């Protein structure tokens, strides 16, 4: 089989997986998304760039959460180097319901390399890794994940990632990465081919963690007043 036929076959197979998932959850399949397409909501986060490519874009509402599903590819290089690394992420984004202003957090399961991390810290200069010893009651989480956030947000991250939540993430969702900021949660999968089982797993992880974040956000709203924590309209 020629390279062109293999690529076409792979793309068709991927499209079928995304279409079937979208049909099952009453999402709309748009296919390729362009940066200047105003009809589709841009997924940002740590993987956003000026040249990334988004494909198999699906949009809908799942279990009362507005949800985006897609594949993102990008090519990153080290500053001053001609070497280029290609990356592929399968991404599921959830709009949180509490509208609380969550601090920016990235939970990384060690699925990336030096080029990615260098790019991350260039784009998000205030992001710093939380010392793993602070997750005292979550031994498995310390083994499997690194948590990144601005220095003044560490206390909030530790409050959200209590022992039960951190251990659940590490035990059930260690091959995924997570990011949340403001009123959005993003779930990432890298290094795996998209399958119905993978997308279902990402969905379960996202819906569960979205509830955790919303519960925390609602408590903060109650404690500090809605006017102080509600996102600007």
mmCIF file of the C-alpha atoms, coordinates in Angstrom:
data_MODEL
# 
_entry.id   MODEL 
# 
loop_
_atom_site.group_PDB 
_atom_site.id 
_atom_site.type_symbol 
_atom_site.label_atom_id 
_atom_site.label_alt_id 
_atom_site.label_comp_id 
_atom_site.label_asym_id 
_atom_site.label_entity_id 
_atom_site.label_seq_id 
_atom_site.pdbx_PDB_ins_code 
_atom_site.Cartn_x 
_atom_site.Cartn_y 
_atom_site.Cartn_z 
_atom_site.occupancy 
_atom_site.B_iso_or_equiv 
_atom_site.pdbx_formal_charge 
_atom_site.auth_seq_id 
_atom_site.auth_comp_id 
_atom_site.auth_asym_id 
_atom_site.auth_atom_id 
_atom_site.pdbx_PDB_model_num 
ATOM 1   C CA . UNK A 1 1   ? 0.000   0.000  0.000  1.00 0.00 ? 1   UNK A CA 1 
ATOM 2   C CA . UNK A 1 2   ? 1.334   3.443  -0.929 1.00 0.00 ? 2   UNK A CA 1 
ATOM 3   C CA . UNK A 1 3   ? 2.020   6.114  1.696  1.00 0.00 ? 3   UNK A CA 1 
ATOM 4   C CA . UNK A 1 4   ? -0.873  8.179  0.330  1.00 0.00 ? 4   UNK A CA 1 
ATOM 5   C CA . UNK A 1 5   ? -3.300  5.267  0.604  1.00 0.00 ? 5   UNK A CA 1 
ATOM 6   C CA . UNK A 1 6   ? -2.123  4.472  4.131  1.00 0.00 ? 6   UNK A CA 1 
ATOM 7   C CA . UNK A 1 7   ? -2.616  8.085  5.186  1.00 0.00 ? 7   UNK A CA 1 
ATOM 8   C CA . UNK A 1 8   ? -6.081  8.192  3.602  1.00 0.00 ? 8   UNK A CA 1 
ATOM 9   C CA . UNK A 1 9   ? -7.033  4.936  5.300  1.00 0.00 ? 9   UNK A CA 1 
ATOM 10  C CA . UNK A 1 10  ? -5.807  6.157  8.690  1.00 0.00 ? 10  UNK A CA 1 
ATOM 11  C CA . UNK A 1 11  ? -7.621  9.484  8.357  1.00 0.00 ? 11  UNK A CA 1 
ATOM 12  C CA . UNK A 1 12  ? -10.846 7.719  7.318  1.00 0.00 ? 12  UNK A CA 1 
ATOM 13  C CA . UNK A 1 13  ? -10.587 5.364  10.286 1.00 0.00 ? 13  UNK A CA 1 
ATOM 14  C CA . UNK A 1 14  ? -10.034 8.257  12.682 1.00 0.00 ? 14  UNK A CA 1 
ATOM 15  C CA . UNK A 1 15  ? -12.935 10.179 11.189 1.00 0.00 ? 15  UNK A CA 1 
ATOM 16  C CA . UNK A 1 16  ? -15.179 7.142  11.629 1.00 0.00 ? 16  UNK A CA 1 
ATOM 17  C CA . UNK A 1 17  ? -14.294 6.883  15.329 1.00 0.00 ? 17  UNK A CA 1 
ATOM 18  C CA . UNK A 1 18  ? -14.994 10.568 15.917 1.00 0.00 ? 18  UNK A CA 1 
ATOM 19  C CA . UNK A 1 19  ? -18.197 10.535 13.866 1.00 0.00 ? 19  UNK A CA 1 
ATOM 20  C CA . UNK A 1 20  ? -19.554 7.507  15.710 1.00 0.00 ? 20  UNK A CA 1 
ATOM 21  C CA . UNK A 1 21  ? -18.760 9.041  19.077 1.00 0.00 ? 21  UNK A CA 1 
ATOM 22  C CA . UNK A 1 22  ? -20.349 12.327 18.014 1.00 0.00 ? 22  UNK A CA 1 
ATOM 23  C CA . UNK A 1 23  ? -23.485 10.562 16.776 1.00 0.00 ? 23  UNK A CA 1 
ATOM 24  C CA . UNK A 1 24  ? -23.814 8.588  20.010 1.00 0.00 ? 24  UNK A CA 1 
ATOM 25  C CA . UNK A 1 25  ? -23.696 11.740 22.150 1.00 0.00 ? 25  UNK A CA 1 
ATOM 26  C CA . UNK A 1 26  ? -25.657 13.973 19.772 1.00 0.00 ? 26  UNK A CA 1 
ATOM 27  C CA . UNK A 1 27  ? -22.619 16.098 18.990 1.00 0.00 ? 27  UNK A CA 1 
ATOM 28  C CA . UNK A 1 28  ? -22.085 17.809 15.637 1.00 0.00 ? 28  UNK A CA 1 
ATOM 29  C CA . UNK A 1 29  ? -19.057 16.714 13.588 1.00 0.00 ? 29  UNK A CA 1 
ATOM 30  C CA . UNK A 1 30  ? -17.421 19.640 11.756 1.00 0.00 ? 30  UNK A CA 1 
ATOM 31  C CA . UNK A 1 31  ? -14.206 18.030 10.537 1.00 0.00 ? 31  UNK A CA 1 
ATOM 32  C CA . UNK A 1 32  ? -11.258 20.401 10.136 1.00 0.00 ? 32  UNK A CA 1 
ATOM 33  C CA . UNK A 1 33  ? -11.253 23.674 12.042 1.00 0.00 ? 33  UNK A CA 1 
ATOM 34  C CA . UNK A 1 34  ? -9.558  26.795 10.736 1.00 0.00 ? 34  UNK A CA 1 
ATOM 35  C CA . UNK A 1 35  ? -8.106  29.485 12.997 1.00 0.00 ? 35  UNK A CA 1 
ATOM 36  C CA . UNK A 1 36  ? -10.354 32.141 11.485 1.00 0.00 ? 36  UNK A CA 1 
ATOM 37  C CA . UNK A 1 37  ? -13.571 30.122 11.719 1.00 0.00 ? 37  UNK A CA 1 
ATOM 38  C CA . UNK A 1 38  ? -15.876 32.166 13.953 1.00 0.00 ? 38  UNK A CA 1 
ATOM 39  C CA . UNK A 1 39  ? -18.556 29.462 14.081 1.00 0.00 ? 39  UNK A CA 1 
ATOM 40  C CA . UNK A 1 40  ? -16.411 27.091 16.140 1.00 0.00 ? 40  UNK A CA 1 
ATOM 41  C CA . UNK A 1 41  ? -14.992 27.679 19.579 1.00 0.00 ? 41  UNK A CA 1 
ATOM 42  C CA . UNK A 1 42  ? -11.186 27.688 19.733 1.00 0.00 ? 42  UNK A CA 1 
ATOM 43  C CA . UNK A 1 43  ? -9.671  25.242 22.233 1.00 0.00 ? 43  UNK A CA 1 
ATOM 44  C CA . UNK A 1 44  ? -6.690  26.968 23.807 1.00 0.00 ? 44  UNK A CA 1 
ATOM 45  C CA . UNK A 1 45  ? -4.588  25.667 26.680 1.00 0.00 ? 45  UNK A CA 1 
ATOM 46  C CA . UNK A 1 46  ? -0.972  24.524 26.710 1.00 0.00 ? 46  UNK A CA 1 
ATOM 47  C CA . UNK A 1 47  ? -1.123  23.067 23.178 1.00 0.00 ? 47  UNK A CA 1 
ATOM 48  C CA . UNK A 1 48  ? -2.349  26.202 21.407 1.00 0.00 ? 48  UNK A CA 1 
ATOM 49  C CA . UNK A 1 49  ? -0.027  27.817 18.863 1.00 0.00 ? 49  UNK A CA 1 
ATOM 50  C CA . UNK A 1 50  ? -0.097  29.945 15.744 1.00 0.00 ? 50  UNK A CA 1 
ATOM 51  C CA . UNK A 1 51  ? 0.397   26.948 13.444 1.00 0.00 ? 51  UNK A CA 1 
ATOM 52  C CA . UNK A 1 52  ? -1.393  23.988 15.065 1.00 0.00 ? 52  UNK A CA 1 
ATOM 53  C CA . UNK A 1 53  ? -3.939  21.991 13.039 1.00 0.00 ? 53  UNK A CA 1 
ATOM 54  C CA . UNK A 1 54  ? -7.308  20.927 14.494 1.00 0.00 ? 54  UNK A CA 1 
ATOM 55  C CA . UNK A 1 55  ? -9.236  18.076 12.866 1.00 0.00 ? 55  UNK A CA 1 
ATOM 56  C CA . UNK A 1 56  ? -12.303 15.941 13.627 1.00 0.00 ? 56  UNK A CA 1 
ATOM 57  C CA . UNK A 1 57  ? -13.785 18.864 15.544 1.00 0.00 ? 57  UNK A CA 1 
ATOM 58  C CA . UNK A 1 58  ? -17.007 17.845 17.347 1.00 0.00 ? 58  UNK A CA 1 
ATOM 59  C CA . UNK A 1 59  ? -19.276 20.114 19.386 1.00 0.00 ? 59  UNK A CA 1 
ATOM 60  C CA . UNK A 1 60  ? -22.204 19.338 21.650 1.00 0.00 ? 60  UNK A CA 1 
ATOM 61  C CA . UNK A 1 61  ? -23.601 19.057 25.159 1.00 0.00 ? 61  UNK A CA 1 
ATOM 62  C CA . UNK A 1 62  ? -22.897 15.863 27.116 1.00 0.00 ? 62  UNK A CA 1 
ATOM 63  C CA . UNK A 1 63  ? -24.476 15.326 30.539 1.00 0.00 ? 63  UNK A CA 1 
ATOM 64  C CA . UNK A 1 64  ? -25.203 19.057 30.744 1.00 0.00 ? 64  UNK A CA 1 
ATOM 65  C CA . UNK A 1 65  ? -21.607 20.038 29.974 1.00 0.00 ? 65  UNK A CA 1 
ATOM 66  C CA . UNK A 1 66  ? -20.866 21.927 26.753 1.00 0.00 ? 66  UNK A CA 1 
ATOM 67  C CA . UNK A 1 67  ? -18.154 19.761 25.224 1.00 0.00 ? 67  UNK A CA 1 
ATOM 68  C CA . UNK A 1 68  ? -15.614 19.961 22.393 1.00 0.00 ? 68  UNK A CA 1 
ATOM 69  C CA . UNK A 1 69  ? -13.756 16.931 21.031 1.00 0.00 ? 69  UNK A CA 1 
ATOM 70  C CA . UNK A 1 70  ? -10.976 17.038 18.443 1.00 0.00 ? 70  UNK A CA 1 
ATOM 71  C CA . UNK A 1 71  ? -7.524  15.982 17.265 1.00 0.00 ? 71  UNK A CA 1 
ATOM 72  C CA . UNK A 1 72  ? -4.711  18.564 17.352 1.00 0.00 ? 72  UNK A CA 1 
ATOM 73  C CA . UNK A 1 73  ? -1.316  18.257 15.664 1.00 0.00 ? 73  UNK A CA 1 
ATOM 74  C CA . UNK A 1 74  ? 1.623   20.625 15.852 1.00 0.00 ? 74  UNK A CA 1 
ATOM 75  C CA . UNK A 1 75  ? 5.355   20.782 15.151 1.00 0.00 ? 75  UNK A CA 1 
ATOM 76  C CA . UNK A 1 76  ? 7.621   22.236 17.841 1.00 0.00 ? 76  UNK A CA 1 
ATOM 77  C CA . UNK A 1 77  ? 11.310  23.010 17.809 1.00 0.00 ? 77  UNK A CA 1 
ATOM 78  C CA . UNK A 1 78  ? 13.960  24.046 20.301 1.00 0.00 ? 78  UNK A CA 1 
ATOM 79  C CA . UNK A 1 79  ? 15.029  27.710 20.130 1.00 0.00 ? 79  UNK A CA 1 
ATOM 80  C CA . UNK A 1 80  ? 18.145  27.921 17.950 1.00 0.00 ? 80  UNK A CA 1 
ATOM 81  C CA . UNK A 1 81  ? 17.703  24.367 16.622 1.00 0.00 ? 81  UNK A CA 1 
ATOM 82  C CA . UNK A 1 82  ? 16.572  23.037 13.250 1.00 0.00 ? 82  UNK A CA 1 
ATOM 83  C CA . UNK A 1 83  ? 15.253  19.822 14.802 1.00 0.00 ? 83  UNK A CA 1 
ATOM 84  C CA . UNK A 1 84  ? 11.456  19.617 14.710 1.00 0.00 ? 84  UNK A CA 1 
ATOM 85  C CA . UNK A 1 85  ? 9.249   17.307 16.781 1.00 0.00 ? 85  UNK A CA 1 
ATOM 86  C CA . UNK A 1 86  ? 5.702   16.500 15.708 1.00 0.00 ? 86  UNK A CA 1 
ATOM 87  C CA . UNK A 1 87  ? 3.013   16.104 18.370 1.00 0.00 ? 87  UNK A CA 1 
ATOM 88  C CA . UNK A 1 88  ? -0.524  14.742 18.288 1.00 0.00 ? 88  UNK A CA 1 
ATOM 89  C CA . UNK A 1 89  ? -3.117  15.237 21.015 1.00 0.00 ? 89  UNK A CA 1 
ATOM 90  C CA . UNK A 1 90  ? -6.682  13.991 21.281 1.00 0.00 ? 90  UNK A CA 1 
ATOM 91  C CA . UNK A 1 91  ? -8.493  16.678 23.227 1.00 0.00 ? 91  UNK A CA 1 
ATOM 92  C CA . UNK A 1 92  ? -11.795 16.887 25.075 1.00 0.00 ? 92  UNK A CA 1 
ATOM 93  C CA . UNK A 1 93  ? -12.816 20.245 26.542 1.00 0.00 ? 93  UNK A CA 1 
ATOM 94  C CA . UNK A 1 94  ? -15.625 20.858 29.044 1.00 0.00 ? 94  UNK A CA 1 
ATOM 95  C CA . UNK A 1 95  ? -17.189 24.199 29.982 1.00 0.00 ? 95  UNK A CA 1 
ATOM 96  C CA . UNK A 1 96  ? -17.516 24.209 33.758 1.00 0.00 ? 96  UNK A CA 1 
ATOM 97  C CA . UNK A 1 97  ? -20.868 25.232 35.194 1.00 0.00 ? 97  UNK A CA 1 
ATOM 98  C CA . UNK A 1 98  ? -19.919 27.006 38.428 1.00 0.00 ? 98  UNK A CA 1 
ATOM 99  C CA . UNK A 1 99  ? -18.319 29.961 36.543 1.00 0.00 ? 99  UNK A CA 1 
ATOM 100 C CA . UNK A 1 100 ? -15.668 30.228 39.254 1.00 0.00 ? 100 UNK A CA 1 
ATOM 101 C CA . UNK A 1 101 ? -12.326 31.763 38.222 1.00 0.00 ? 101 UNK A CA 1 
ATOM 102 C CA . UNK A 1 102 ? -10.103 28.702 38.561 1.00 0.00 ? 102 UNK A CA 1 
ATOM 103 C CA . UNK A 1 103 ? -6.366  29.280 38.551 1.00 0.00 ? 103 UNK A CA 1 
ATOM 104 C CA . UNK A 1 104 ? -4.375  27.862 35.631 1.00 0.00 ? 104 UNK A CA 1 
ATOM 105 C CA . UNK A 1 105 ? -3.288  24.272 36.325 1.00 0.00 ? 105 UNK A CA 1 
ATOM 106 C CA . UNK A 1 106 ? -1.638  21.624 34.137 1.00 0.00 ? 106 UNK A CA 1 
ATOM 107 C CA . UNK A 1 107 ? -1.381  18.017 35.357 1.00 0.00 ? 107 UNK A CA 1 
ATOM 108 C CA . UNK A 1 108 ? 1.227   16.178 33.310 1.00 0.00 ? 108 UNK A CA 1 
ATOM 109 C CA . UNK A 1 109 ? 1.600   12.408 33.388 1.00 0.00 ? 109 UNK A CA 1 
ATOM 110 C CA . UNK A 1 110 ? 5.087   12.440 31.838 1.00 0.00 ? 110 UNK A CA 1 
ATOM 111 C CA . UNK A 1 111 ? 3.896   11.952 28.272 1.00 0.00 ? 111 UNK A CA 1 
ATOM 112 C CA . UNK A 1 112 ? 5.949   14.757 26.717 1.00 0.00 ? 112 UNK A CA 1 
ATOM 113 C CA . UNK A 1 113 ? 9.592   15.531 26.039 1.00 0.00 ? 113 UNK A CA 1 
ATOM 114 C CA . UNK A 1 114 ? 12.004  18.404 26.601 1.00 0.00 ? 114 UNK A CA 1 
ATOM 115 C CA . UNK A 1 115 ? 10.914  20.333 23.514 1.00 0.00 ? 115 UNK A CA 1 
ATOM 116 C CA . UNK A 1 116 ? 7.314   20.434 24.725 1.00 0.00 ? 116 UNK A CA 1 
ATOM 117 C CA . UNK A 1 117 ? 8.255   21.583 28.226 1.00 0.00 ? 117 UNK A CA 1 
ATOM 118 C CA . UNK A 1 118 ? 10.568  24.300 26.922 1.00 0.00 ? 118 UNK A CA 1 
ATOM 119 C CA . UNK A 1 119 ? 7.763   25.582 24.720 1.00 0.00 ? 119 UNK A CA 1 
ATOM 120 C CA . UNK A 1 120 ? 5.325   25.393 27.629 1.00 0.00 ? 120 UNK A CA 1 
ATOM 121 C CA . UNK A 1 121 ? 7.458   27.589 29.868 1.00 0.00 ? 121 UNK A CA 1 
ATOM 122 C CA . UNK A 1 122 ? 8.045   30.111 27.091 1.00 0.00 ? 122 UNK A CA 1 
ATOM 123 C CA . UNK A 1 123 ? 4.293   30.501 26.531 1.00 0.00 ? 123 UNK A CA 1 
ATOM 124 C CA . UNK A 1 124 ? 3.378   30.373 30.225 1.00 0.00 ? 124 UNK A CA 1 
ATOM 125 C CA . UNK A 1 125 ? 6.336   31.918 32.018 1.00 0.00 ? 125 UNK A CA 1 
ATOM 126 C CA . UNK A 1 126 ? 4.668   31.926 35.457 1.00 0.00 ? 126 UNK A CA 1 
ATOM 127 C CA . UNK A 1 127 ? 3.932   28.204 35.460 1.00 0.00 ? 127 UNK A CA 1 
ATOM 128 C CA . UNK A 1 128 ? 6.051   26.337 37.991 1.00 0.00 ? 128 UNK A CA 1 
ATOM 129 C CA . UNK A 1 129 ? 6.075   22.730 39.133 1.00 0.00 ? 129 UNK A CA 1 
ATOM 130 C CA . UNK A 1 130 ? 4.532   22.116 42.543 1.00 0.00 ? 130 UNK A CA 1 
ATOM 131 C CA . UNK A 1 131 ? 6.937   20.332 44.855 1.00 0.00 ? 131 UNK A CA 1 
ATOM 132 C CA . UNK A 1 132 ? 5.786   16.717 44.944 1.00 0.00 ? 132 UNK A CA 1 
ATOM 133 C CA . UNK A 1 133 ? 6.351   16.419 48.682 1.00 0.00 ? 133 UNK A CA 1 
ATOM 134 C CA . UNK A 1 134 ? 3.349   18.727 49.179 1.00 0.00 ? 134 UNK A CA 1 
ATOM 135 C CA . UNK A 1 135 ? 1.068   15.907 48.000 1.00 0.00 ? 135 UNK A CA 1 
ATOM 136 C CA . UNK A 1 136 ? 1.759   14.109 51.259 1.00 0.00 ? 136 UNK A CA 1 
ATOM 137 C CA . UNK A 1 137 ? -1.207  11.722 51.226 1.00 0.00 ? 137 UNK A CA 1 
ATOM 138 C CA . UNK A 1 138 ? -1.106  10.833 47.529 1.00 0.00 ? 138 UNK A CA 1 
ATOM 139 C CA . UNK A 1 139 ? 1.870   8.555  46.950 1.00 0.00 ? 139 UNK A CA 1 
ATOM 140 C CA . UNK A 1 140 ? 0.611   7.234  43.602 1.00 0.00 ? 140 UNK A CA 1 
ATOM 141 C CA . UNK A 1 141 ? -0.102  10.746 42.338 1.00 0.00 ? 141 UNK A CA 1 
ATOM 142 C CA . UNK A 1 142 ? 3.445   11.805 43.227 1.00 0.00 ? 142 UNK A CA 1 
ATOM 143 C CA . UNK A 1 143 ? 4.790   8.866  41.226 1.00 0.00 ? 143 UNK A CA 1 
ATOM 144 C CA . UNK A 1 144 ? 2.696   9.425  38.122 1.00 0.00 ? 144 UNK A CA 1 
ATOM 145 C CA . UNK A 1 145 ? 1.996   13.160 37.801 1.00 0.00 ? 145 UNK A CA 1 
ATOM 146 C CA . UNK A 1 146 ? 3.611   16.571 37.960 1.00 0.00 ? 146 UNK A CA 1 
ATOM 147 C CA . UNK A 1 147 ? 1.389   19.570 38.659 1.00 0.00 ? 147 UNK A CA 1 
ATOM 148 C CA . UNK A 1 148 ? 2.178   23.011 37.219 1.00 0.00 ? 148 UNK A CA 1 
ATOM 149 C CA . UNK A 1 149 ? 0.601   26.323 38.235 1.00 0.00 ? 149 UNK A CA 1 
ATOM 150 C CA . UNK A 1 150 ? 1.631   29.923 39.034 1.00 0.00 ? 150 UNK A CA 1 
ATOM 151 C CA . UNK A 1 151 ? 3.323   30.156 42.473 1.00 0.00 ? 151 UNK A CA 1 
ATOM 152 C CA . UNK A 1 152 ? 0.444   32.074 44.072 1.00 0.00 ? 152 UNK A CA 1 
ATOM 153 C CA . UNK A 1 153 ? -2.029  29.342 43.049 1.00 0.00 ? 153 UNK A CA 1 
ATOM 154 C CA . UNK A 1 154 ? -0.392  26.383 44.781 1.00 0.00 ? 154 UNK A CA 1 
ATOM 155 C CA . UNK A 1 155 ? -2.678  26.437 47.836 1.00 0.00 ? 155 UNK A CA 1 
ATOM 156 C CA . UNK A 1 156 ? -5.782  26.256 45.665 1.00 0.00 ? 156 UNK A CA 1 
ATOM 157 C CA . UNK A 1 157 ? -4.398  23.339 43.650 1.00 0.00 ? 157 UNK A CA 1 
ATOM 158 C CA . UNK A 1 158 ? -3.611  21.422 46.844 1.00 0.00 ? 158 UNK A CA 1 
ATOM 159 C CA . UNK A 1 159 ? -7.125  22.090 48.107 1.00 0.00 ? 159 UNK A CA 1 
ATOM 160 C CA . UNK A 1 160 ? -8.684  20.696 44.930 1.00 0.00 ? 160 UNK A CA 1 
ATOM 161 C CA . UNK A 1 161 ? -6.274  17.766 44.663 1.00 0.00 ? 161 UNK A CA 1 
ATOM 162 C CA . UNK A 1 162 ? -6.937  16.356 48.111 1.00 0.00 ? 162 UNK A CA 1 
ATOM 163 C CA . UNK A 1 163 ? -5.896  12.771 48.847 1.00 0.00 ? 163 UNK A CA 1 
ATOM 164 C CA . UNK A 1 164 ? -9.048  11.195 47.396 1.00 0.00 ? 164 UNK A CA 1 
ATOM 165 C CA . UNK A 1 165 ? -9.085  13.233 44.199 1.00 0.00 ? 165 UNK A CA 1 
ATOM 166 C CA . UNK A 1 166 ? -5.348  12.902 43.542 1.00 0.00 ? 166 UNK A CA 1 
ATOM 167 C CA . UNK A 1 167 ? -5.379  9.149  44.128 1.00 0.00 ? 167 UNK A CA 1 
ATOM 168 C CA . UNK A 1 168 ? -8.408  8.716  41.843 1.00 0.00 ? 168 UNK A CA 1 
ATOM 169 C CA . UNK A 1 169 ? -6.641  10.570 39.026 1.00 0.00 ? 169 UNK A CA 1 
ATOM 170 C CA . UNK A 1 170 ? -3.447  8.543  39.485 1.00 0.00 ? 170 UNK A CA 1 
ATOM 171 C CA . UNK A 1 171 ? -5.209  5.184  39.825 1.00 0.00 ? 171 UNK A CA 1 
ATOM 172 C CA . UNK A 1 172 ? -7.765  5.484  37.013 1.00 0.00 ? 172 UNK A CA 1 
ATOM 173 C CA . UNK A 1 173 ? -6.526  8.182  34.604 1.00 0.00 ? 173 UNK A CA 1 
ATOM 174 C CA . UNK A 1 174 ? -2.709  8.053  34.670 1.00 0.00 ? 174 UNK A CA 1 
ATOM 175 C CA . UNK A 1 175 ? -2.366  7.866  30.871 1.00 0.00 ? 175 UNK A CA 1 
ATOM 176 C CA . UNK A 1 176 ? -4.221  11.176 30.445 1.00 0.00 ? 176 UNK A CA 1 
ATOM 177 C CA . UNK A 1 177 ? -3.166  14.780 31.069 1.00 0.00 ? 177 UNK A CA 1 
ATOM 178 C CA . UNK A 1 178 ? -5.418  17.500 32.457 1.00 0.00 ? 178 UNK A CA 1 
ATOM 179 C CA . UNK A 1 179 ? -5.586  21.269 32.354 1.00 0.00 ? 179 UNK A CA 1 
ATOM 180 C CA . UNK A 1 180 ? -8.038  23.745 33.804 1.00 0.00 ? 180 UNK A CA 1 
ATOM 181 C CA . UNK A 1 181 ? -8.238  27.523 33.823 1.00 0.00 ? 181 UNK A CA 1 
ATOM 182 C CA . UNK A 1 182 ? -11.049 29.982 34.517 1.00 0.00 ? 182 UNK A CA 1 
ATOM 183 C CA . UNK A 1 183 ? -14.229 28.042 33.596 1.00 0.00 ? 183 UNK A CA 1 
ATOM 184 C CA . UNK A 1 184 ? -12.747 25.393 31.273 1.00 0.00 ? 184 UNK A CA 1 
ATOM 185 C CA . UNK A 1 185 ? -11.382 21.857 31.806 1.00 0.00 ? 185 UNK A CA 1 
ATOM 186 C CA . UNK A 1 186 ? -9.308  20.121 29.091 1.00 0.00 ? 186 UNK A CA 1 
ATOM 187 C CA . UNK A 1 187 ? -8.459  16.399 28.961 1.00 0.00 ? 187 UNK A CA 1 
ATOM 188 C CA . UNK A 1 188 ? -5.561  15.241 26.745 1.00 0.00 ? 188 UNK A CA 1 
ATOM 189 C CA . UNK A 1 189 ? -4.512  11.864 25.402 1.00 0.00 ? 189 UNK A CA 1 
ATOM 190 C CA . UNK A 1 190 ? -1.174  11.374 23.643 1.00 0.00 ? 190 UNK A CA 1 
ATOM 191 C CA . UNK A 1 191 ? 0.599   8.371  22.168 1.00 0.00 ? 191 UNK A CA 1 
ATOM 192 C CA . UNK A 1 192 ? -2.534  6.289  21.553 1.00 0.00 ? 192 UNK A CA 1 
ATOM 193 C CA . UNK A 1 193 ? -4.683  5.718  18.512 1.00 0.00 ? 193 UNK A CA 1 
ATOM 194 C CA . UNK A 1 194 ? -8.217  7.059  18.908 1.00 0.00 ? 194 UNK A CA 1 
ATOM 195 C CA . UNK A 1 195 ? -10.760 4.353  19.675 1.00 0.00 ? 195 UNK A CA 1 
ATOM 196 C CA . UNK A 1 196 ? -14.289 4.361  21.037 1.00 0.00 ? 196 UNK A CA 1 
ATOM 197 C CA . UNK A 1 197 ? -12.896 3.006  24.316 1.00 0.00 ? 197 UNK A CA 1 
ATOM 198 C CA . UNK A 1 198 ? -10.316 5.803  24.580 1.00 0.00 ? 198 UNK A CA 1 
ATOM 199 C CA . UNK A 1 199 ? -12.841 8.553  23.908 1.00 0.00 ? 199 UNK A CA 1 
ATOM 200 C CA . UNK A 1 200 ? -15.265 7.032  26.412 1.00 0.00 ? 200 UNK A CA 1 
ATOM 201 C CA . UNK A 1 201 ? -12.466 6.927  28.986 1.00 0.00 ? 201 UNK A CA 1 
ATOM 202 C CA . UNK A 1 202 ? -11.606 10.577 28.356 1.00 0.00 ? 202 UNK A CA 1 
ATOM 203 C CA . UNK A 1 203 ? -15.277 11.435 28.722 1.00 0.00 ? 203 UNK A CA 1 
ATOM 204 C CA . UNK A 1 204 ? -15.576 9.624  32.049 1.00 0.00 ? 204 UNK A CA 1 
ATOM 205 C CA . UNK A 1 205 ? -12.436 11.349 33.331 1.00 0.00 ? 205 UNK A CA 1 
ATOM 206 C CA . UNK A 1 206 ? -13.612 14.759 32.182 1.00 0.00 ? 206 UNK A CA 1 
ATOM 207 C CA . UNK A 1 207 ? -17.142 14.501 33.555 1.00 0.00 ? 207 UNK A CA 1 
ATOM 208 C CA . UNK A 1 208 ? -15.856 13.289 36.921 1.00 0.00 ? 208 UNK A CA 1 
ATOM 209 C CA . UNK A 1 209 ? -13.171 15.985 37.252 1.00 0.00 ? 209 UNK A CA 1 
ATOM 210 C CA . UNK A 1 210 ? -15.560 18.683 36.009 1.00 0.00 ? 210 UNK A CA 1 
ATOM 211 C CA . UNK A 1 211 ? -17.871 17.795 38.901 1.00 0.00 ? 211 UNK A CA 1 
ATOM 212 C CA . UNK A 1 212 ? -14.951 18.005 41.327 1.00 0.00 ? 212 UNK A CA 1 
ATOM 213 C CA . UNK A 1 213 ? -13.984 21.446 40.035 1.00 0.00 ? 213 UNK A CA 1 
ATOM 214 C CA . UNK A 1 214 ? -17.570 22.675 40.009 1.00 0.00 ? 214 UNK A CA 1 
ATOM 215 C CA . UNK A 1 215 ? -18.095 21.508 43.588 1.00 0.00 ? 215 UNK A CA 1 
ATOM 216 C CA . UNK A 1 216 ? -14.990 23.422 44.667 1.00 0.00 ? 216 UNK A CA 1 
ATOM 217 C CA . UNK A 1 217 ? -16.060 26.472 42.674 1.00 0.00 ? 217 UNK A CA 1 
ATOM 218 C CA . UNK A 1 218 ? -19.540 26.498 44.222 1.00 0.00 ? 218 UNK A CA 1 
ATOM 219 C CA . UNK A 1 219 ? -18.046 26.312 47.718 1.00 0.00 ? 219 UNK A CA 1 
ATOM 220 C CA . UNK A 1 220 ? -15.804 29.274 46.936 1.00 0.00 ? 220 UNK A CA 1 
ATOM 221 C CA . UNK A 1 221 ? -18.753 31.212 45.545 1.00 0.00 ? 221 UNK A CA 1 
ATOM 222 C CA . UNK A 1 222 ? -20.737 30.553 48.712 1.00 0.00 ? 222 UNK A CA 1 
ATOM 223 C CA . UNK A 1 223 ? -17.833 31.458 50.993 1.00 0.00 ? 223 UNK A CA 1 
ATOM 224 C CA . UNK A 1 224 ? -16.642 34.621 49.246 1.00 0.00 ? 224 UNK A CA 1 
ATOM 225 C CA . UNK A 1 225 ? -19.679 35.922 47.441 1.00 0.00 ? 225 UNK A CA 1 
ATOM 226 C CA . UNK A 1 226 ? -20.683 35.421 43.835 1.00 0.00 ? 226 UNK A CA 1 
ATOM 227 C CA . UNK A 1 227 ? -19.610 38.898 42.776 1.00 0.00 ? 227 UNK A CA 1 
ATOM 228 C CA . UNK A 1 228 ? -16.008 38.186 43.774 1.00 0.00 ? 228 UNK A CA 1 
ATOM 229 C CA . UNK A 1 229 ? -15.564 34.927 41.897 1.00 0.00 ? 229 UNK A CA 1 
ATOM 230 C CA . UNK A 1 230 ? -17.998 34.968 38.986 1.00 0.00 ? 230 UNK A CA 1 
ATOM 231 C CA . UNK A 1 231 ? -16.508 35.286 35.519 1.00 0.00 ? 231 UNK A CA 1 
ATOM 232 C CA . UNK A 1 232 ? -17.094 38.553 33.703 1.00 0.00 ? 232 UNK A CA 1 
ATOM 233 C CA . UNK A 1 233 ? -19.982 38.327 31.288 1.00 0.00 ? 233 UNK A CA 1 
# 
